[in-house]
């Protein structure tokens, strides 16, 4: 069962010029502000086209006594030489809910993009850097690529695991489960007709599930990638067993709030 987190979905931000990932005013990174007896600093550079993505993370060694940040501060910068073109800044990431910090997939799956995920604050974010130096900040969480690598499909790491679909070619959200008032995602599946997800109920269990009597049917929502719509339906428990759960993009086993190669 997919993990449960809790906060509302933030807005989508597209980056053109020197822009920020949120309304937080960024603090320029100064290592002198983070004494080594109180914080662990990690950073790493990653090439994308003629640009460089630099990820810096500052982690408090004792979250019971640390301040500014109390737990984790992170920067994702798009650089051209020594100049910062764009950045996503997270002032003090809250660990409540699951892992926290900025994470990378085990292998970058797209030749023209660099993908990173920010976790924590009950608001997962997909940070998408293009070879043109663009930076796009979208809802993120457990997700997978379609075989043609056109779409990223998943569930937003928030309080209700809303489904989302990102059109990578256009770098925009084309299915927004929160805006469309769709239920949360229990699991994504694939069958001969395409992708669908089993819906979560208000009790955090699949809609239709009954612990005392196994369900004859569950509520599901089928995704149509041609029309970019989602349609409600039901699926028999026996038929669900024939469908394949879709594996999400694999993440490396890195520590919270720690940048690594």
Buried (B, 14 or more C-beta within 10 A) or exposed (E): EBEBBEBEBBEBBEBEEEBBBBEEEBEEBEEEEBEEEBBBBBBBEBEBEEBBBBBBBBBBEEEEEBEBBBBBBBBBBBBEEEEBBBBBBBBBBBBEBBBBBBBBBEEBBBEEBBBBBBBBBBBBBBBBBBBEBBBBBBBBBBBBBBEEBEBBBBBBBBBBBBBBBBBBEEBEBEBBBBEEEBBBBBBBBBBEEEBBBBBBBEEEBBBBBEEEEEBEBBBBBBBEBEEEEBEEEBBEBEEBEEBEEBEBBEBEEBBBBBBEE
